[in-house]
Amino acid sequence: MSVPDNPLAVLTLIAAPAVFTNASSVLVLGTGNRLARVVDRYIAQQLRNEHDRALCQMYSTQLERLEKRGQKLVGGMTFFYTAVGSFAAASLVSLLGAMLAETHYRLSFALIAALVLIASSIGFVGLSSGCTLLVQETRLALQSLRDEGRIIRDSLRELSNKP
């Protein structure tokens, strides 16, 4: 049974990239929220006026990490937007191929499949690369949390040891 005769094959050609487009879009939204949190935290760190040497050092380190986190998030969003566009293009080319399959234009199935494969591959690389950057950004966030926790625990120990 050929692809034009099988409606499930055509549906699969269109639905698979659409699902990945949706996944990429959700990641874009989540990454945008994470970027907003980094900006908020960066501003909050700049407004602090601490005189404690350990806290000043920690805030300085955190500002550097926040800048790196912001860069990783913007890079991740760039990859996710590329993935959204690529998967949308793959869906559109699949739909176009399905529509033209039975017309007198008769585009080569190999050409359409190649275009879909290229667009989907670009989308997959974008999605994977963006996810990798998000994992790296999360690790930076956890480093900052560990540093804060250590300083807070040290301060609490000092307070509990005072008479």
N, CA, C and O atoms as a GROMACS GRO file, in nm:
protein
  652
    1MET      N    1   0.085  -0.117   0.000
    1MET     CA    2   0.000   0.000   0.000
    1MET      C    3   0.089   0.124   0.000
    1MET      O    4   0.179   0.133   0.084
    2SER      N    5   0.069   0.217  -0.090
    2SER     CA    6   0.152   0.336  -0.100
    2SER      C    7   0.110   0.440   0.003
    2SER      O    8   0.003   0.431   0.063
    3VAL      N    9   0.196   0.538   0.022
    3VAL     CA   10   0.170   0.641   0.121
    3VAL      C   11   0.041   0.717   0.091
    3VAL      O   12  -0.038   0.738   0.184
    4PRO      N   13   0.014   0.760  -0.033
    4PRO     CA   14  -0.112   0.831  -0.057
    4PRO      C   15  -0.236   0.746  -0.032
    4PRO      O   16  -0.342   0.801  -0.001
    5ASP      N   17  -0.225   0.613  -0.043
    5ASP     CA   18  -0.340   0.526  -0.019
    5ASP      C   19  -0.363   0.498   0.128
    5ASP      O   20  -0.470   0.449   0.166
    6ASN      N   21  -0.266   0.527   0.210
    6ASN     CA   22  -0.275   0.496   0.352
    6ASN      C   23  -0.291   0.627   0.432
    6ASN      O   24  -0.192   0.698   0.452
    7PRO      N   25  -0.411   0.660   0.476
    7PRO     CA   26  -0.431   0.786   0.549
    7PRO      C   27  -0.355   0.791   0.681
    7PRO      O   28  -0.319   0.899   0.727
    8LEU      N   29  -0.330   0.676   0.742
    8LEU     CA   30  -0.254   0.676   0.867
    8LEU      C   31  -0.109   0.715   0.843
    8LEU      O   32  -0.048   0.780   0.928
    9ALA      N   33  -0.053   0.677   0.730
    9ALA     CA   34   0.084   0.715   0.699
    9ALA      C   35   0.094   0.866   0.682
    9ALA      O   36   0.188   0.929   0.731
   10VAL      N   37  -0.003   0.924   0.612
   10VAL     CA   38  -0.004   1.070   0.594
   10VAL      C   39  -0.022   1.139   0.729
   10VAL      O   40   0.046   1.238   0.757
   11LEU      N   41  -0.111   1.089   0.811
   11LEU     CA   42  -0.133   1.146   0.943
   11LEU      C   43  -0.006   1.138   1.028
   11LEU      O   44   0.027   1.233   1.099
   12THR      N   45   0.063   1.028   1.020
   12THR     CA   46   0.188   1.012   1.094
   12THR      C   47   0.292   1.112   1.047
   12THR      O   48   0.363   1.171   1.128
   13LEU      N   49   0.302   1.130   0.916
   13LEU     CA   50   0.398   1.227   0.862
   13LEU      C   51   0.372   1.368   0.914
   13LEU      O   52   0.465   1.446   0.935
   14ILE      N   53   0.246   1.400   0.934
   14ILE     CA   54   0.210   1.534   0.980
   14ILE      C   55   0.212   1.543   1.133
   14ILE      O   56   0.257   1.643   1.188
   15ALA      N   57   0.165   1.441   1.200
   15ALA     CA   58   0.150   1.445   1.346
   15ALA      C   59   0.282   1.439   1.420
   15ALA      O   60   0.299   1.507   1.521
   16ALA      N   61   0.376   1.360   1.372
   16ALA     CA   62   0.502   1.347   1.445
   16ALA      C   63   0.574   1.481   1.461
   16ALA      O   64   0.610   1.516   1.573
   17PRO      N   65   0.596   1.556   1.353
   17PRO     CA   66   0.659   1.688   1.372
   17PRO      C   67   0.572   1.783   1.456
   17PRO      O   68   0.625   1.867   1.529
   18ALA      N   69   0.441   1.769   1.446
   18ALA     CA   70   0.352   1.857   1.524
   18ALA      C   71   0.369   1.832   1.674
   18ALA      O   72   0.366   1.926   1.754
   19VAL      N   73   0.385   1.708   1.713
   19VAL     CA   74   0.406   1.675   1.854
   19VAL      C   75   0.537   1.736   1.903
   19VAL      O   76   0.543   1.791   2.013
   20PHE      N   77   0.641   1.725   1.822
   20PHE     CA   78   0.768   1.786   1.861
   20PHE      C   79   0.760   1.938   1.863
   20PHE      O   80   0.826   2.002   1.944
   21THR      N   81   0.681   1.996   1.774
   21THR     CA   82   0.660   2.140   1.775
   21THR      C   83   0.596   2.181   1.908
   21THR      O   84   0.637   2.280   1.969
   22ASN      N   85   0.498   2.106   1.952
   22ASN     CA   86   0.432   2.135   2.079
   22ASN      C   87   0.530   2.123   2.195
   22ASN      O   88   0.533   2.208   2.283
   23ALA      N   89   0.610   2.018   2.195
   23ALA     CA   90   0.708   1.999   2.304
   23ALA      C   91   0.807   2.114   2.307
   23ALA      O   92   0.841   2.164   2.414
   24SER      N   93   0.854   2.156   2.191
   24SER     CA   94   0.948   2.267   2.185
   24SER      C   95   0.884   2.396   2.235
   24SER      O   96   0.949   2.475   2.304
   25SER      N   97   0.758   2.417   2.200
   25SER     CA   98   0.687   2.537   2.244
   25SER      C   99   0.673   2.542   2.395
   25SER      O  100   0.689   2.647   2.456
   26VAL      N  101   0.644   2.429   2.455
   26VAL     CA  102   0.633   2.423   2.602
   26VAL      C  103   0.768   2.454   2.666
   26VAL      O  104   0.775   2.524   2.766
   27LEU      N  105   0.876   2.402   2.608
   27LEU     CA  106   1.009   2.431   2.661
   27LEU      C  107   1.043   2.579   2.646
   27LEU      O  108   1.108   2.636   2.733
   28VAL      N  109   1.000   2.641   2.537
   28VAL     CA  110   1.024   2.784   2.519
   28VAL      C  111   0.955   2.862   2.630
   28VAL      O  112   1.014   2.953   2.689
   29LEU      N  113   0.830   2.828   2.660
   29LEU     CA  114   0.757   2.898   2.766
   29LEU      C  115   0.825   2.881   2.901
   29LEU      O  116   0.843   2.977   2.975
   30GLY      N  117   0.863   2.759   2.932
   30GLY     CA  118   0.931   2.733   3.060
   30GLY      C  119   1.064   2.804   3.069
   30GLY      O  120   1.100   2.856   3.175
   31THR      N  121   1.137   2.807   2.960
   31THR     CA  122   1.268   2.872   2.960
   31THR      C  123   1.252   3.023   2.975
   31THR      O  124   1.332   3.088   3.041
   32GLY      N  125   1.148   3.078   2.913
   32GLY     CA  126   1.120   3.221   2.930
   32GLY      C  127   1.093   3.256   3.075
   32GLY      O  128   1.138   3.359   3.124
   33ASN      N  129   1.020   3.170   3.144
   33ASN     CA  130   0.993   3.192   3.287
   33ASN      C  131   1.121   3.183   3.369
   33ASN      O  132   1.143   3.262   3.460
   34ARG      N  133   1.206   3.087   3.335
   34ARG     CA  134   1.332   3.073   3.407
   34ARG      C  135   1.420   3.194   3.385
   34ARG      O  136   1.487   3.241   3.478
   35LEU      N  137   1.421   3.246   3.263
   35LEU     CA  138   1.501   3.365   3.234
   35LEU      C  139   1.449   3.485   3.315
   35LEU      O  140   1.529   3.564   3.365
   36ALA      N  141   1.320   3.498   3.327
   36ALA     CA  142   1.262   3.606   3.408
   36ALA      C  143   1.306   3.594   3.553
   36ALA      O  144   1.336   3.695   3.617
   37ARG      N  145   1.311   3.472   3.605
   37ARG     CA  146   1.356   3.452   3.743
   37ARG      C  147   1.503   3.491   3.760
   37ARG      O  148   1.541   3.548   3.862
   38VAL      N  149   1.585   3.459   3.661
   38VAL     CA  150   1.727   3.496   3.667
   38VAL      C  151   1.741   3.648   3.668
   38VAL      O  152   1.820   3.703   3.745
   39VAL      N  153   1.666   3.716   3.585
   39VAL     CA  154   1.671   3.863   3.581
   39VAL      C  155   1.627   3.920   3.716
   39VAL      O  156   1.691   4.011   3.768
   40ASP      N  157   1.519   3.868   3.772
   40ASP     CA  158   1.472   3.915   3.904
   40ASP      C  159   1.579   3.894   4.010
   40ASP      O  160   1.606   3.983   4.091
   41ARG      N  161   1.638   3.778   4.009
   41ARG     CA  162   1.740   3.746   4.109
   41ARG      C  163   1.864   3.835   4.091
   41ARG      O  164   1.926   3.878   4.189
   42TYR      N  165   1.899   3.861   3.967
   42TYR     CA  166   2.014   3.947   3.938
   42TYR      C  167   1.992   4.087   3.995
   42TYR      O  168   2.080   4.145   4.057
   43ILE      N  169   1.872   4.140   3.972
   43ILE     CA  170   1.840   4.273   4.023
   43ILE      C  171   1.841   4.272   4.176
   43ILE      O  172   1.893   4.366   4.238
   44ALA      N  173   1.786   4.169   4.236
   44ALA     CA  174   1.783   4.159   4.383
   44ALA      C  175   1.925   4.154   4.440
   44ALA      O  176   1.953   4.215   4.543
   45GLN      N  177   2.014   4.082   4.372
   45GLN     CA  178   2.153   4.072   4.420
   45GLN      C  179   2.222   4.208   4.411
   45GLN      O  180   2.301   4.243   4.499
   46GLN      N  181   2.193   4.283   4.307
   46GLN     CA  182   2.257   4.414   4.291
   46GLN      C  183   2.211   4.513   4.398
   46GLN      O  184   2.285   4.605   4.432
   47LEU      N  185   2.090   4.495   4.448
   47LEU     CA  186   2.036   4.589   4.546
   47LEU      C  187   2.085   4.562   4.688
   47LEU      O  188   2.066   4.645   4.777
   48ARG      N  189   2.148   4.449   4.709
   48ARG     CA  190   2.194   4.416   4.844
   48ARG      C  191   2.314   4.503   4.881
   48ARG      O  192   2.400   4.533   4.799
   49ASN      N  193   2.315   4.541   5.007
   49ASN     CA  194   2.424   4.623   5.057
   49ASN      C  195   2.477   4.554   5.182
   49ASN      O  196   2.444   4.592   5.295
   50GLU      N  197   2.558   4.455   5.162
   50GLU     CA  198   2.610   4.375   5.274
   50GLU      C  199   2.751   4.420   5.311
   50GLU      O  200   2.829   4.465   5.227
   51HIS      N  201   2.780   4.407   5.440
   51HIS     CA  202   2.914   4.443   5.487
   51HIS      C  203   2.991   4.320   5.531
   51HIS      O  204   3.111   4.328   5.558
   52ASP      N  205   2.924   4.208   5.538
   52ASP     CA  206   2.990   4.083   5.575
   52ASP      C  207   3.073   4.034   5.457
   52ASP      O  208   3.024   4.022   5.345
   53ARG      N  209   3.201   4.005   5.484
   53ARG     CA  210   3.294   3.966   5.377
   53ARG      C  211   3.251   3.839   5.306
   53ARG      O  212   3.257   3.831   5.184
   54ALA      N  213   3.207   3.739   5.381
   54ALA     CA  214   3.166   3.611   5.321
   54ALA      C  215   3.043   3.631   5.232
   54ALA      O  216   3.034   3.574   5.123
   55LEU      N  217   2.948   3.712   5.280
   55LEU     CA  218   2.828   3.737   5.201
   55LEU      C  219   2.862   3.816   5.074
   55LEU      O  220   2.807   3.786   4.967
   56CYS      N  221   2.949   3.913   5.084
   56CYS     CA  222   2.988   3.991   4.966
   56CYS      C  223   3.053   3.901   4.862
   56CYS      O  224   3.026   3.914   4.743
   57GLN      N  225   3.139   3.811   4.907
   57GLN     CA  226   3.204   3.718   4.815
   57GLN      C  227   3.101   3.625   4.749
   57GLN      O  228   3.107   3.600   4.629
   58MET      N  229   3.008   3.576   4.829
   58MET     CA  230   2.905   3.487   4.775
   58MET      C  231   2.819   3.561   4.673
   58MET      O  232   2.788   3.507   4.567
   59TYR      N  233   2.779   3.685   4.704
   59TYR     CA  234   2.695   3.760   4.611
   59TYR      C  235   2.769   3.792   4.482
   59TYR      O  236   2.710   3.792   4.374
   60SER      N  237   2.897   3.818   4.494
   60SER     CA  238   2.976   3.844   4.374
   60SER      C  239   2.982   3.719   4.286
   60SER      O  240   2.966   3.726   4.164
   61THR      N  241   3.004   3.605   4.349
   61THR     CA  242   3.007   3.478   4.276
   61THR      C  243   2.870   3.449   4.215
   61THR      O  244   2.860   3.403   4.101
   62GLN      N  245   2.765   3.476   4.290
   62GLN     CA  246   2.630   3.450   4.239
   62GLN      C  247   2.597   3.540   4.121
   62GLN      O  248   2.531   3.496   4.027
   63LEU      N  249   2.643   3.665   4.123
   63LEU     CA  250   2.618   3.753   4.009
   63LEU      C  251   2.683   3.697   3.882
   63LEU      O  252   2.625   3.701   3.774
   64GLU      N  253   2.805   3.646   3.898
   64GLU     CA  254   2.872   3.585   3.783
   64GLU      C  255   2.795   3.463   3.734
   64GLU      O  256   2.779   3.443   3.613
   65ARG      N  257   2.747   3.382   3.827
   65ARG     CA  258   2.669   3.264   3.787
   65ARG      C  259   2.537   3.304   3.722
   65ARG      O  260   2.493   3.241   3.625
   66LEU      N  261   2.474   3.408   3.774
   66LEU     CA  262   2.348   3.454   3.715
   66LEU      C  263   2.370   3.500   3.571
   66LEU      O  264   2.286   3.476   3.484
   67GLU      N  265   2.482   3.565   3.545
   67GLU     CA  266   2.513   3.606   3.408
   67GLU      C  267   2.530   3.484   3.318
   67GLU      O  268   2.480   3.480   3.206
   68LYS      N  269   2.601   3.383   3.369
   68LYS     CA  270   2.620   3.260   3.291
   68LYS      C  271   2.486   3.189   3.270
   68LYS      O  272   2.458   3.139   3.161
   69ARG      N  273   2.404   3.186   3.374
   69ARG     CA  274   2.272   3.123   3.362
   69ARG      C  275   2.189   3.194   3.256
   69ARG      O  276   2.123   3.129   3.175
   70GLY      N  277   2.191   3.326   3.258
   70GLY     CA  278   2.117   3.403   3.158
   70GLY      C  279   2.164   3.370   3.017
   70GLY      O  280   2.082   3.356   2.926
   71GLN      N  281   2.295   3.359   2.999
   71GLN     CA  282   2.348   3.326   2.867
   71GLN      C  283   2.302   3.187   2.823
   71GLN      O  284   2.265   3.168   2.708
   72LYS      N  285   2.305   3.093   2.914
   72LYS     CA  286   2.262   2.957   2.880
   72LYS      C  287   2.114   2.953   2.848
   72LYS      O  288   2.072   2.882   2.756
   73LEU      N  289   2.033   3.027   2.922
   73LEU     CA  290   1.889   3.029   2.896
   73LEU      C  291   1.857   3.095   2.762
   73LEU      O  292   1.771   3.047   2.689
   74VAL      N  293   1.926   3.202   2.729
   74VAL     CA  294   1.903   3.266   2.599
   74VAL      C  295   1.947   3.171   2.488
   74VAL      O  296   1.880   3.160   2.385
   75GLY      N  297   2.060   3.103   2.508
   75GLY     CA  298   2.103   3.004   2.409
   75GLY      C  299   2.001   2.891   2.394
   75GLY      O  300   1.970   2.848   2.283
   76GLY      N  301   1.949   2.844   2.508
   76GLY     CA  302   1.848   2.739   2.505
   76GLY      C  303   1.722   2.785   2.432
   76GLY      O  304   1.664   2.710   2.354
   77MET      N  305   1.680   2.908   2.459
   77MET     CA  306   1.561   2.959   2.390
   77MET      C  307   1.585   2.969   2.239
   77MET      O  308   1.495   2.941   2.159
   78THR      N  309   1.705   3.009   2.202
   78THR     CA  310   1.737   3.016   2.059
   78THR      C  311   1.725   2.878   1.995
   78THR      O  312   1.667   2.864   1.887
   79PHE      N  313   1.779   2.778   2.061
   79PHE     CA  314   1.769   2.641   2.009
   79PHE      C  315   1.623   2.595   2.005
   79PHE      O  316   1.581   2.531   1.908
   80PHE      N  317   1.546   2.627   2.109
   80PHE     CA  318   1.407   2.584   2.111
   80PHE      C  319   1.325   2.652   2.002
   80PHE      O  320   1.241   2.588   1.938
   81TYR      N  321   1.349   2.781   1.980
   81TYR     CA  322   1.278   2.850   1.872
   81TYR      C  323   1.317   2.791   1.736
   81TYR      O  324   1.233   2.778   1.647
   82THR      N  325   1.444   2.756   1.721
   82THR     CA  326   1.487   2.691   1.597
   82THR      C  327   1.414   2.558   1.581
   82THR      O  328   1.371   2.524   1.471
   83ALA      N  329   1.401   2.484   1.689
   83ALA     CA  330   1.331   2.355   1.684
   83ALA      C  331   1.184   2.375   1.647
   83ALA      O  332   1.130   2.300   1.566
   84VAL      N  333   1.120   2.474   1.708
   84VAL     CA  334   0.979   2.500   1.676
   84VAL      C  335   0.964   2.528   1.527
   84VAL      O  336   0.878   2.471   1.461
   85GLY      N  337   1.048   2.616   1.474
   85GLY     CA  338   1.041   2.650   1.332
   85GLY      C  339   1.070   2.530   1.243
   85GLY      O  340   1.004   2.512   1.140
   86SER      N  341   1.166   2.451   1.281
   86SER     CA  342   1.202   2.334   1.200
   86SER      C  343   1.092   2.229   1.201
   86SER      O  344   1.058   2.173   1.096
   87PHE      N  345   1.035   2.202   1.317
   87PHE     CA  346   0.928   2.102   1.322
   87PHE      C  347   0.803   2.154   1.251
   87PHE      O  348   0.731   2.076   1.188
   88ALA      N  349   0.777   2.284   1.262
   88ALA     CA  350   0.663   2.340   1.190
   88ALA      C  351   0.686   2.328   1.038
   88ALA      O  352   0.593   2.297   0.964
   89ALA      N  353   0.808   2.353   0.995
   89ALA     CA  354   0.841   2.339   0.852
   89ALA      C  355   0.825   2.194   0.808
   89ALA      O  356   0.774   2.167   0.699
   90ALA      N  357   0.869   2.101   0.892
   90ALA     CA  358   0.854   1.959   0.859
   90ALA      C  359   0.706   1.922   0.846
   90ALA      O  360   0.668   1.847   0.755
   91SER      N  361   0.624   1.974   0.935
   91SER     CA  362   0.479   1.947   0.926
   91SER      C  363   0.421   2.005   0.798
   91SER      O  364   0.341   1.941   0.730
   92LEU      N  365   0.462   2.127   0.766
   92LEU     CA  366   0.410   2.192   0.646
   92LEU      C  367   0.452   2.119   0.519
   92LEU      O  368   0.371   2.099   0.428
   93VAL      N  369   0.578   2.078   0.512
   93VAL     CA  370   0.626   2.005   0.395
   93VAL      C  371   0.555   1.870   0.384
   93VAL      O  372   0.522   1.826   0.274
   94SER      N  373   0.532   1.805   0.498
   94SER     CA  374   0.458   1.678   0.496
   94SER      C  375   0.318   1.697   0.443
   94SER      O  376   0.269   1.619   0.362
   95LEU      N  377   0.253   1.801   0.490
   95LEU     CA  378   0.118   1.830   0.445
   95LEU      C  379   0.116   1.864   0.296
   95LEU      O  380   0.030   1.818   0.222
   96LEU      N  381   0.212   1.944   0.253
   96LEU     CA  382   0.222   1.978   0.112
   96LEU      C  383   0.245   1.854   0.027
   96LEU      O  384   0.184   1.838  -0.078
   97GLY      N  385   0.332   1.766   0.073
   97GLY     CA  386   0.358   1.641   0.002
   97GLY      C  387   0.234   1.555  -0.008
   97GLY      O  388   0.207   1.495  -0.111
   98ALA      N  389   0.158   1.550   0.102
   98ALA     CA  390   0.035   1.470   0.100
   98ALA      C  391  -0.067   1.529   0.004
   98ALA      O  392  -0.139   1.456  -0.064
   99MET      N  393  -0.074   1.661  -0.001
   99MET     CA  394  -0.170   1.726  -0.090
   99MET      C  395  -0.131   1.710  -0.238
   99MET      O  396  -0.217   1.693  -0.324
  100LEU      N  397  -0.003   1.714  -0.266
  100LEU     CA  398   0.043   1.706  -0.404
  100LEU      C  399   0.063   1.563  -0.453
  100LEU      O  400   0.093   1.541  -0.571
  101ALA      N  401   0.046   1.466  -0.366
  101ALA     CA  402   0.075   1.327  -0.402
  101ALA      C  403  -0.010   1.279  -0.519
  101ALA      O  404   0.038   1.204  -0.604
  102GLU      N  405  -0.134   1.319  -0.523
  102GLU     CA  406  -0.224   1.269  -0.627
  102GLU      C  407  -0.254   1.372  -0.736
  102GLU      O  408  -0.346   1.353  -0.814
  103THR      N  409  -0.177   1.480  -0.742
  103THR     CA  410  -0.200   1.581  -0.845
  103THR      C  411  -0.107   1.556  -0.962
  103THR      O  412  -0.026   1.463  -0.959
  104HIS      N  413  -0.118   1.636  -1.064
  104HIS     CA  414  -0.030   1.619  -1.180
  104HIS      C  415   0.110   1.676  -1.155
  104HIS      O  416   0.198   1.660  -1.239
  105TYR      N  417   0.131   1.742  -1.040
  105TYR     CA  418   0.265   1.794  -1.008
  105TYR      C  419   0.358   1.681  -0.967
  105TYR      O  420   0.476   1.684  -0.999
  106ARG      N  421   0.307   1.583  -0.897
  106ARG     CA  422   0.378   1.460  -0.862
  106ARG      C  423   0.523   1.484  -0.816
  106ARG      O  424   0.618   1.432  -0.874
  107LEU      N  425   0.535   1.564  -0.713
  107LEU     CA  426   0.670   1.581  -0.657
  107LEU      C  427   0.722   1.446  -0.611
  107LEU      O  428   0.647   1.360  -0.565
  108SER      N  429   0.846   1.430  -0.624
  108SER     CA  430   0.910   1.306  -0.585
  108SER      C  431   0.893   1.283  -0.434
  108SER      O  432   0.919   1.373  -0.353
  109PHE      N  433   0.850   1.163  -0.398
  109PHE     CA  434   0.837   1.130  -0.257
  109PHE      C  435   0.972   1.138  -0.188
  109PHE      O  436   0.981   1.177  -0.072
  110ALA      N  437   1.078   1.100  -0.259
  110ALA     CA  438   1.213   1.105  -0.201
  110ALA      C  439   1.252   1.249  -0.167
  110ALA      O  440   1.314   1.274  -0.064
  111LEU      N  441   1.216   1.343  -0.255
  111LEU     CA  442   1.248   1.483  -0.230
  111LEU      C  443   1.173   1.535  -0.107
  111LEU      O  444   1.230   1.601  -0.021
  112ILE      N  445   1.044   1.505  -0.101
  112ILE     CA  446   0.964   1.549   0.014
  112ILE      C  447   1.014   1.484   0.143
  112ILE      O  448   1.026   1.551   0.245
  113ALA      N  449   1.041   1.356   0.137
  113ALA     CA  450   1.092   1.285   0.255
  113ALA      C  451   1.226   1.343   0.300
  113ALA      O  452   1.251   1.356   0.419
  114ALA      N  453   1.311   1.378   0.204
  114ALA     CA  454   1.441   1.436   0.238
  114ALA      C  455   1.423   1.572   0.306
  114ALA      O  456   1.490   1.601   0.406
  115LEU      N  457   1.334   1.655   0.253
  115LEU     CA  458   1.308   1.786   0.315
  115LEU      C  459   1.254   1.771   0.456
  115LEU      O  460   1.295   1.843   0.548
  116VAL      N  461   1.161   1.677   0.474
  116VAL     CA  462   1.105   1.652   0.607
  116VAL      C  463   1.214   1.602   0.702
  116VAL      O  464   1.221   1.644   0.817
  117LEU      N  465   1.298   1.512   0.653
  117LEU     CA  466   1.406   1.457   0.736
  117LEU      C  467   1.505   1.566   0.776
  117LEU      O  468   1.548   1.571   0.891
  118ILE      N  469   1.540   1.653   0.682
  118ILE     CA  470   1.634   1.762   0.713
  118ILE      C  471   1.574   1.856   0.817
  118ILE      O  472   1.639   1.888   0.917
  119ALA      N  473   1.450   1.900   0.794
  119ALA     CA  474   1.385   1.992   0.888
  119ALA      C  475   1.368   1.927   1.025
  119ALA      O  476   1.392   1.991   1.128
  120SER      N  477   1.328   1.801   1.028
  120SER     CA  478   1.310   1.730   1.155
  120SER      C  479   1.443   1.711   1.227
  120SER      O  480   1.449   1.722   1.349
  121SER      N  481   1.548   1.684   1.152
  121SER     CA  482   1.681   1.666   1.213
  121SER      C  483   1.730   1.796   1.275
  121SER      O  484   1.785   1.796   1.385
  122ILE      N  485   1.710   1.906   1.204
  122ILE     CA  486   1.748   2.036   1.261
  122ILE      C  487   1.669   2.062   1.389
  122ILE      O  488   1.724   2.110   1.488
  123GLY      N  489   1.540   2.030   1.386
  123GLY     CA  490   1.457   2.047   1.505
  123GLY      C  491   1.504   1.961   1.620
  123GLY      O  492   1.507   2.006   1.735
  124PHE      N  493   1.539   1.836   1.590
  124PHE     CA  494   1.585   1.745   1.695
  124PHE      C  495   1.715   1.794   1.757
  124PHE      O  496   1.731   1.791   1.879
  125VAL      N  497   1.808   1.840   1.674
  125VAL     CA  498   1.935   1.893   1.725
  125VAL      C  499   1.908   2.016   1.811
  125VAL      O  500   1.969   2.032   1.917
  126GLY      N  501   1.818   2.104   1.765
  126GLY     CA  502   1.784   2.222   1.843
  126GLY      C  503   1.723   2.187   1.977
  126GLY      O  504   1.757   2.246   2.080
  127LEU      N  505   1.632   2.092   1.976
  127LEU     CA  506   1.566   2.048   2.099
  127LEU      C  507   1.668   1.987   2.196
  127LEU      O  508   1.667   2.018   2.315
  128SER      N  509   1.754   1.901   2.145
  128SER     CA  510   1.856   1.836   2.229
  128SER      C  511   1.955   1.938   2.284
  128SER      O  512   1.991   1.934   2.402
  129SER      N  513   2.000   2.029   2.199
  129SER     CA  514   2.097   2.129   2.243
  129SER      C  515   2.037   2.223   2.347
  129SER      O  516   2.102   2.257   2.446
  130GLY      N  517   1.913   2.263   2.326
  130GLY     CA  518   1.846   2.348   2.423
  130GLY      C  519   1.830   2.280   2.558
  130GLY      O  520   1.851   2.341   2.662
  131CYS      N  521   1.793   2.152   2.555
  131CYS     CA  522   1.779   2.077   2.680
  131CYS      C  523   1.913   2.065   2.752
  131CYS      O  524   1.918   2.073   2.875
  132THR      N  525   2.021   2.046   2.677
  132THR     CA  526   2.154   2.038   2.738
  132THR      C  527   2.189   2.168   2.809
  132THR      O  528   2.242   2.167   2.920
  133LEU      N  529   2.159   2.281   2.745
  133LEU     CA  530   2.186   2.410   2.808
  133LEU      C  531   2.100   2.430   2.933
  133LEU      O  532   2.146   2.489   3.031
  134LEU      N  533   1.977   2.381   2.931
  134LEU     CA  534   1.892   2.393   3.051
  134LEU      C  535   1.947   2.311   3.167
  134LEU      O  536   1.941   2.355   3.282
  135VAL      N  537   2.000   2.195   3.138
  135VAL     CA  538   2.060   2.113   3.244
  135VAL      C  539   2.182   2.186   3.303
  135VAL      O  540   2.200   2.188   3.424
  136GLN      N  541   2.264   2.244   3.218
  136GLN     CA  542   2.381   2.318   3.266
  136GLN      C  543   2.338   2.438   3.350
  136GLN      O  544   2.400   2.468   3.452
  137GLU      N  545   2.232   2.507   3.307
  137GLU     CA  546   2.182   2.622   3.382
  137GLU      C  547   2.130   2.579   3.519
  137GLU      O  548   2.152   2.648   3.618
  138THR      N  549   2.062   2.466   3.524
  138THR     CA  550   2.010   2.414   3.649
  138THR      C  551   2.123   2.381   3.746
  138THR      O  552   2.113   2.406   3.866
  139ARG      N  553   2.230   2.326   3.694
  139ARG     CA  554   2.346   2.295   3.780
  139ARG      C  555   2.407   2.422   3.839
  139ARG      O  556   2.447   2.423   3.956
  140LEU      N  557   2.413   2.528   3.760
  140LEU     CA  558   2.463   2.656   3.814
  140LEU      C  559   2.372   2.708   3.924
  140LEU      O  560   2.419   2.759   4.025
  141ALA      N  561   2.241   2.695   3.904
  141ALA     CA  562   2.145   2.739   4.006
  141ALA      C  563   2.165   2.660   4.135
  141ALA      O  564   2.161   2.717   4.245
  142LEU      N  565   2.186   2.531   4.123
  142LEU     CA  566   2.205   2.448   4.242
  142LEU      C  567   2.336   2.482   4.314
  142LEU      O  568   2.342   2.476   4.437
  143GLN      N  569   2.440   2.519   4.239
  143GLN     CA  570   2.564   2.562   4.303
  143GLN      C  571   2.540   2.684   4.390
  143GLN      O  572   2.589   2.692   4.503
  144SER      N  573   2.465   2.779   4.337
  144SER     CA  574   2.435   2.901   4.414
  144SER      C  575   2.353   2.868   4.538
  144SER      O  576   2.377   2.925   4.645
  145LEU      N  577   2.256   2.777   4.525
  145LEU     CA  578   2.176   2.738   4.641
  145LEU      C  579   2.262   2.672   4.748
  145LEU      O  580   2.244   2.696   4.867
  146ARG      N  581   2.356   2.588   4.704
  146ARG     CA  582   2.447   2.525   4.801
  146ARG      C  583   2.530   2.629   4.874
  146ARG      O  584   2.548   2.620   4.996
  147ASP      N  585   2.582   2.727   4.800
  147ASP     CA  586   2.662   2.833   4.863
  147ASP      C  587   2.579   2.911   4.965
  147ASP      O  588   2.625   2.938   5.076
  148GLU      N  589   2.458   2.948   4.926
  148GLU     CA  590   2.370   3.020   5.018
  148GLU      C  591   2.341   2.936   5.142
  148GLU      O  592   2.346   2.986   5.254
  149GLY      N  593   2.311   2.810   5.120
  149GLY     CA  594   2.282   2.721   5.232
  149GLY      C  595   2.399   2.710   5.328
  149GLY      O  596   2.380   2.709   5.450
  150ARG      N  597   2.519   2.700   5.273
  150ARG     CA  598   2.639   2.690   5.357
  150ARG      C  599   2.655   2.814   5.442
  150ARG      O  600   2.682   2.804   5.562
  151ILE      N  601   2.640   2.931   5.384
  151ILE     CA  602   2.657   3.056   5.458
  151ILE      C  603   2.546   3.073   5.562
  151ILE      O  604   2.572   3.119   5.673
  152ILE      N  605   2.425   3.037   5.527
  152ILE     CA  606   2.314   3.048   5.623
  152ILE      C  607   2.337   2.952   5.740
  152ILE      O  608   2.317   2.989   5.856
  153ARG      N  609   2.380   2.829   5.710
  153ARG     CA  610   2.407   2.734   5.818
  153ARG      C  611   2.520   2.784   5.908
  153ARG      O  612   2.512   2.772   6.031
  154ASP      N  613   2.625   2.841   5.849
  154ASP     CA  614   2.735   2.896   5.929
  154ASP      C  615   2.686   3.010   6.018
  154ASP      O  616   2.724   3.019   6.134
  155SER      N  617   2.601   3.097   5.962
  155SER     CA  618   2.548   3.208   6.041
  155SER      C  619   2.460   3.158   6.156
  155SER      O  620   2.466   3.210   6.267
  156LEU      N  621   2.379   3.057   6.127
  156LEU     CA  622   2.294   3.000   6.233
  156LEU      C  623   2.378   2.935   6.342
  156LEU      O  624   2.344   2.945   6.461
  157ARG      N  625   2.486   2.868   6.304
  157ARG     CA  626   2.575   2.808   6.406
  157ARG      C  627   2.637   2.916   6.492
  157ARG      O  628   2.647   2.900   6.614
  158GLU      N  629   2.680   3.026   6.429
  158GLU     CA  630   2.739   3.136   6.507
  158GLU      C  631   2.637   3.196   6.603
  158GLU      O  632   2.670   3.227   6.718
  159LEU      N  633   2.515   3.212   6.557
  159LEU     CA  634   2.410   3.267   6.645
  159LEU      C  635   2.378   3.173   6.760
  159LEU      O  636   2.355   3.218   6.872
  160SER      N  637   2.377   3.043   6.733
  160SER     CA  638   2.343   2.948   6.839
  160SER      C  639   2.457   2.934   6.939
  160SER      O  640   2.433   2.891   7.052
  161ASN      N  641   2.579   2.966   6.900
  161ASN     CA  642   2.694   2.957   6.992
  161ASN      C  643   2.713   3.083   7.076
  161ASN      O  644   2.792   3.083   7.170
  162LYS      N  645   2.641   3.190   7.044
  162LYS     CA  646   2.653   3.313   7.121
  162LYS      C  647   2.573   3.297   7.250
  162LYS      O  648   2.466   3.237   7.252
  163PRO      N  649   2.628   3.353   7.360
  163PRO     CA  650   2.557   3.341   7.488
  163PRO      C  651   2.431   3.423   7.494
  163PRO      O  652   2.362   3.423   7.596
   0.00000   0.00000   0.00000
